[in-house]
Each structure stands twice: as C-alpha cells, then as structure tokens.
Amino acid sequence: GKRTQLLKGLPATSTVEENSAAGVSVYDFNVTVSPLASGVAVLPIIVNSDPLTEAFGIEPKGGLEFRVITTGNPVLDYETMPKSFDLQIFVEDTAGKTDLNILTIQVKDKNERPVFRGNVAIQTVTIYVLEGTPPGRIYQVDAADPENTKLKYSLLPETAPFSIMKSGAIFSTKEFDYEKDPHCYFLNITVTDPDGLNSTETVNINIININDERPYFVTKQRIYRIPEEQSPGTIVANITAKDPDDEGSPSRLFYSIQSSDRRFSINPATGVLQVTGRIDRDALPLRLHPNISLTVRVEDGLSSGHDTHQITIIIDDVNDNPPECNPSDFRKEVNENTAPGMFLVDLRNCCEDIDVDPSNNQFSFTGISGFGSNNFALESTVSGRLVMTGTIDLENPANTEIEVYTLTVRVQDTTHPNYSSKYPFYISFDNILYIYIRIKPVNEFSPVFHNLSCVFSVSEITKVGSTIGRVHATDKDWPPNVITYSIVAGAGNRDYTNIFWISPTKGDVRILARLDYETTQKHIFIVQASDQEKSTTASVTVNVLEVNDEEPVCSPNFFSLQIPVDLAVGTNINGFRIECQDRDSDPRSFRYFINEGNENSHFIFSPSAGSNTSRLILASRFDYESGLDTNWIYSLRVHITDDNLVSAQDKTTHLIKTGTVTLSIRVIPNPTTVTTTTPGFTVVTKRENLYSPSAWYVPFVLTAGALLLLGLLVHLGLLLLARLRTRGPPARRAPRTALINAPEKKKAKKEVVMTMTKINTVFDGEARDPVTGRMYEFNTRSGARRWKKSNEPLQPVLAMQVMPSATENSGQGVDRAEAPSKKEPSEKKKELADATKPAAKPQQ
C-alpha cells in the first residue's frame, strides 16, 4: 500500500531569473520504474501549479532524465508576477505505478534598465522655438526604472545651448537668431540608474524664423486670354513675388485671391493661377461680359507686410456646344394604311445651338436610320421635316409584330466643332433625336369562332363551378384585339336565371347550378365574342349525361307496428309493405335489406330484390323464455339500393344509391289472449287523453266531431228502429266483441282494480289484429290501443286499454271497454299519480 517513488530528485526547490527566454533550464530530475514495469506509460507532466501558470514545461534530456524549462509564455516578471511557483509533477509507468511530487521554483529579481515614457519613448520628438525667444524651459522628458531607483539625466552634445535638470526638464540657455544660429539642433537625452544601466532617446529642436520684411510682386503682366471650357488644372498665369527675409532659403510667401471667384485658384506657395471650375462663355454673365477681374495678394506669414496685383482674364468662345433639341424624343401616332406624303414632325423648331459666336451655332440634320426607315424621309437636311413615304399595313406579314418604328436622326454642327475628350463638361459631340412612330391599328375584321356550334357532354353530377369546355375566337386584326366572351341568350331556365357562366377573357364555360338529367337532357345557349367594336355569335350545346344520382324514395318512410309475441313464422307482419320509386333506375334493380336493429334476424323483406314493392315477413320466432331475445322494441333501418339507370344511352358512371325506411316494431306479449286457468286479478287501466291548453284546436275538433257523430248515431238509430218495427221484434243484442274472440272458459274469480289515468295519448301507429283482421291504433310509447273505424284517420282520440294481469306468468291480457267508474276525488288523484310512473315490463 506504500506509494512507489518514481521521481528521483523531487521534491526540490530551484530558482530562475526574471525575463528568462523560452527554453531556459530550471531543474533536472530522473524517473525510475517499478520492477514489473517495462517503461514509462505517462511521461512526466505538470498537472497543476500554484499559482496557475503555463510559464514552465518539461522536456526529456535522454533516457529517463528530464528537465523543467521556461516556456516564455508568459515571460516571468519579478515586479508584476508571483515570486514563487509550486509545480506538481506526475508520472506513471507501464505497471500502473504512479508518483506525484512538487518542484518549488523561486523567481529572482534582475536589475533592468530604465525606460522613457511618453512620446519620447515611441518617436523622435520635434520641438519648435521661435527666434528671439528668451532662455527658458522648452520640453519635459519622463523616464521610469522597474526597481524604482533614482535616475540621472544627461544631454549631448555638451556644446549645444541647452541643459537638462534632475527632473528631466530641458531648458534653452540663449536667445536664438535665425539668420546667425543653426536652424536645427539634435539632442541625445540619456537616463541612467545607480548601477549604470541607461537608455537614450533623441529630441529635435527647430528654430522658426520671424519675418520682418515686406514682400513685393515681380510679375508685371496684367491681361490674360484663355478659351472657355478649359479643364480643371489648366494654368492661366504664373504670378511670382519676393521677400528679402527669404534670401538663401526657400520662399515662405503665401499667395491668395482676394475676389471670391470659384472658377480660379492660386497655389498659396508658388503663385500659379489655375482653372478650378467650369468657365462657360455661353452662359450668363459671361455671355454678355466675357472678362473676369481678379486681385492677387502675397504676404509673408503672420507679419503685416503684404502686396496686391490686379489682373484681367478674357474668355474666348469656342464651338463647344452641339445642337440641343427639346424634347430629344418625339412620339407620333399614325393610323395604319395612311397615304404617303403625310407630314409627321418638324424637328428644326425644337432644336438650337447656344454657342455665342454665329459661326459656331449652325447645325444640320444628317439623315434618318432605324428599322423601317424606308417608310419615312426628311424633306431636307436643313428643314428637319419628317414625312411618310410608304403605306404600312399591320396585317401584312412583312409588318407583323411591328407597332412602333424607332427612328434616329443625327443633328450636327455645320462648322468643325472644337471638341476634346479632356473636357468633361460636354454632353456629347452631337445630338441624336429619337422618333417613335406608333402605327395605330384599325379594327378592320370581326372576331371569328373556330366552331360556330360547340357541343359539350357533361355528367349531371358535375360539381357547380366546374369548367366543362372552352370556346375560342380569333381576330385577323394585328395586333390581335382583346376578345371578350359573354352569354347573350339561353343560359337559364325557370328555376335559375343563369345555369352557365363564361370567362370573359378565356372563354371557359362553367356551370353555376346543378344539372339534372331527369329534368333537362340538353341545354342550348348563344355565346358572343366581341372586340369592343365588332362581334359575332356561336351556339353552344350542353348534353347532360345521366348518372345514377337519384336514390329510391319509399312510402311510408317511417312506420310503427305491433305484433304478438307468438306470431307465426312466414307471416306478413300486419300486412305491411313498402312501395319504392326511383327517377333514374328500374325497380328490377331494387334490393331490400335491413341494415340496423334486426337483432337475431327475426325480420326479412320478401321479395328481397327485383320489385318496387316488398312485404315485411317474420323470419324466426321470438324466444324470451330462454333469454335469447330481450328486446321488445325493434328499430329497423331498412336500406333500398339501386344499381342501374332507366336510360340505356349516355351513361357516364355506374353508381349505387340508397333509400332509407325506418320501422319501429313493438312485440306485444300475447296482447289478445286471456289465460283463465290461473286465478288472480286483472288491473284494468283506463286512459283518457288530456291535451295542452295551448292546443286550442284539439278540443274544438273533438267537440265538433262528437256533435257530428252524435247526430249520425241518432239518425241511424231512428232508421234502425223503423226497420225493426217493420220486420218484427228485435233480436237479442249480441255481446260486445273483443279484439280476439277467445274460447269461453270457466274463469276464476279475480279481483279487478280499476285505475283511471289521464295521459297525453297520441295514437301514432296502426296495426292489424292477426286473429280478427280488424285494424287498431296504438301509442308507440305507452302501448295504449283502440279499435280503428274504417273511415277514421289516424288522430288522437279517447282510448281504453286493459293491461295484462300482474298475476299471470304468460303475460297475456284481455282488452275491455270500461265505463268511467265513480270514484272519490282522492282516488282520482291517486290514479293520476300512478299514470306518471313508467309501465312495468310484461312478466315472462
């Protein structure tokens, strides 16, 4: 568990001087390896230093010997950096043994030479001293020593009339005379530390002359002549002056122009007068007065001595302006087939030459060029009148696609122009006029349809807004006129004002309303093509293609039925049948099937296909006793499909449409059979219709119907009474017939409880009793029933129903007509409360 010492010679302490260059050896050490190792796996590295630095590195000396060296990044500085560094050196051999030791390096201070600070340290400082300046301080130098020791300043050459103080201040020791003393001094300033290390910089001192003599002009010429439009920099005159103070040295005179004229400038040192701005003889004020006066001034620096010189510059006119035309382009419109000789444009009235000298402002028109210029000509080179020489027909293939002729006419000076490329102010050597002759088309032809009668075949189920075809018309006029399309007649019917729409620009025909083959098989309308002036028409026929888009429509589409639970298989349920019609399909294509609600497949339709009528048949018996059937109300969704068209021609697609009939079938637990073998009691419920007061017409209709029925019964009674009297004594009255004539059996004694319930009864269904064949009405919600009279429509009436006995296991019962019982008001309230409760399911 003891760490193996691989680093020999560590830990240790070493020293290094500040400012050591990169690669200076700091310390040497050796590396040994453990007995099981074959070498060094990780060479010695510095894994950390305190404080952190990259100033040291490790390099191999050979074998297992290494040395610590300086990297030079950063350079060690005793004054600004830490004085000591602890380097952690890590090594690992191939056997996995490691060692970590510390090398402490102390930085040694080294005496450094002093350095100048400020401008003297980075450049040679130049100091200017005016002659006649009394002796005194003229400059301050500053130096610093890294060791903060006292410094000493010295100055060479010693013969120079300057001295330097301990503080570094430089003083002059005499008053300088520019004419007698040297004009410039170079002083070497040296700063030295106590150990003799020093630095030297140079200071340049210039003596500035003071002028005390007045200068004077040497040049005597006062009038100069130059042409106009001289380029900037052109020398006009060389005006010179002298200053007695400048004898034997470069001139220190300053020249200037006193008058404010931006067209000229003078070199302030040499007196050379030059052109600096455009000089246009043809523009005001030089057009009237071509002379320019200037006052030149010379002075010798800041003294009050100066002199002035008046000169005049005459500007001569040159032929520097080409003829100018305003406008430089002309536009003329001419109808096609215009007769030759027609005058078009007078160019001379729009052109002029602004040169002042009459010999320089004459110009002429030098020909005409451009594509199609053979149709035009100039009367003469002087007049500048443009006329037509030929007839232009735009429909001619030679002139196809040419609406505008571009002509060019060159306008030039008659005399030789004095143009030069060195004059940037000139617009051009001559002027080119552009003449645009637009040949105005004449509408000579009417639009022509490619087909005067267009026929489109369109499916009747095409979406509204669809494009069904395109009509196209052309116009022989060139360029082609814009043709607009419109429907002028026949695009509507009695239901829609516009069945079709046509694109005004493209001629695309679209439908705006749904097409119906069964209503209209063909549409004919008139389309007009117009070029705003002339128009023509064409006929468009749209043949509507038949599609099976009509679904079968059946009657009734909703019906409610009641059937006994023991109805025989194969029986047409209540004699119910549906009749279907289809506007676009033959009944032979009809197919009937129950899509929803036919639990345990008790119901089928016969026939199931190929007929427009079909009957509802019971396909299998109900089995509630075993639990196979639990549903007493069946909501059947019947689908009737077709798959062909009535028409045999113009079929576009083969589709199938589906009609829907909804049937509600209530299974009655033996509603017409009374079981007498089991004693018990029968609950007879008498339901009486109550109508909302808001339905004011119901009691009115019932009252009126009751009165009419009462009158009819009285009339029939009187007729029957008269007939019985004529035939003999009346026969014994037969007992009232029940819904089903059950065989008479000995009935057990039962307790009969009469319940009078007033409910909102609406008889919304009808059915046929399978035993007697009589029709009865029923309420699909409550199950209330009543016999229906042969001539009575389905409507809400007073009905009574006998409910099955609560003690009978078979769930059978007998309908009886009961007279209203005389009960106390409290019993009636109890009956009304019982009527609001949901009816109990029949017992099985």
Number of C-alpha atoms within 10 A of each C-alpha: 3 4 9 13 17 22 23 14 14 18 15 14 16 14 14 19 16 20 17 17 16 16 15 16 17 19 19 18 17 17 22 18 23 18 8 11 15 11 17 21 16 13 18 24 17 20 11 15 17 12 10 10 12 14 15 24 19 21 16 15 12 8 8 16 14 18 18 23 21 21 18 17 12 15 17 24 17 19 12 8 12 13 15 18 22 18 24 18 22 19 24 24 21 15 15 14 18 20 16 20 20 19 20 19 20 19 20 15 16 14 12 15 17 24 18 19 12 11 11 19 17 10 11 13 14 14 14 12 17 15 18 15 13 12 14 14 15 14 15 14 20 16 20 16 19 14 15 9 12 12 19 17 21 17 19 15 13 11 8 13 14 20 19 19 14 12 13 20 15 19 17 19 14 13 16 22 17 17 11 7 11 11 16 15 16 15 17 14 21 20 26 20 21 10 10 11 14 18 16 17 18 18 17 14 18 16 20 16 18 17 19 15 16 17 22 21 17 11 12 11 13 14 14 14 12 14 13 20 24 21 17 17 13 13 17 18 18 14 21 17 19 18 21 13 19 16 9 7 7 7 16 18 22 20 25 18 21 13 11 10 13 11 13 20 22 22 15 17 14 16 22 16 22 20 19 18 16 17 21 22 25 20 13 10 11 18 15 11 11 19 17 15 13 17 14 20 21 27 24 25 14 10 12 11 16 19 15 15 19 15 15 15 17 16 21 17 19 20 22 27 25 26 24 21 18 12 11 14 13 16 13 14 13 16 15 17 15 15 12 14 14 14 15 16 17 15 23 17 12 13 20 17 19 19 22 18 14 10 13 22 21 18 21 18 23 15 14 19 16 13 12 14 15 12 14 23 19 22 12 13 15 13 14 23 18 20 18 20 17 16 15 21 18 22 17 10 9 10 13 12 13 15 17 18 18 17 19 18 19 16 26 23 22 15 12 10 17 11 17 10 9 11 14 13 14 15 12 15 18 17 20 18 21 19 22 17 18 17 20 18 20 15 17 12 16 21 25 18 19 12 13 16 14 17 15 15 15 20 19 21 18 18 14 14 14 12 18 16 17 15 24 17 22 17 20 14 16 22 17 15 20 13 22 19 25 18 22 11 13 17 19 16 11 6 8 12 12 16 18 22 19 20 16 16 13 14 21 17 24 19 20 18 18 14 23 19 20 15 7 12 14 16 19 16 16 17 25 22 28 21 19 12 11 13 16 16 20 19 18 24 15 18 19 24 21 26 26 24 22 20 21 24 17 18 13 14 15 15 17 18 22 25 20 18 17 14 18 16 15 15 14 20 23 19 14 15 16 17 15 19 18 22 15 21 24 19 21 13 16 27 20 24 16 18 12 13 17 15 13 13 12 14 23 21 21 17 16 16 19 15 17 21 20 20 19 20 22 20 17 15 17 23 13 14 11 9 10 10 13 12 12 15 15 19 15 20 17 23 19 24 22 26 19 22 23 15 13 8 9 14 16 16 15 12 13 16 18 18 20 18 18 18 17 18 19 20 19 19 22 20 23 20 20 23 20 17 11 13 14 15 17 20 18 23 23 26 22 18 15 17 17 9 9 7 9 10 11 16 14 11 11 14 12 12 12 12 12 12 12 12 12 12 12 12 11 12 12 11 11 13 11 11 12 12 10 9 8 8 8 11 7 6 6 6 6 8 9 14 22 18 12 14 8 8 10 8 12 13 11 14 11 12 10 17 21 22 22 19 16 14 23 22 23 16 20 22 22 20 20 20 11 11 13 15 17 20 26 26 18 21 12 14 17 20 23 20 18 17 12 9 6 7 8 16 11 19 16 16 19 23 21 21 22 28 23 17 14 21 13 18 21 22 24 22 21 17 16 13 8 11 10 8 11 8 9 8 13 16 13 13 18 16 12 15 18 11 8 8 12 7 9 18 15 13
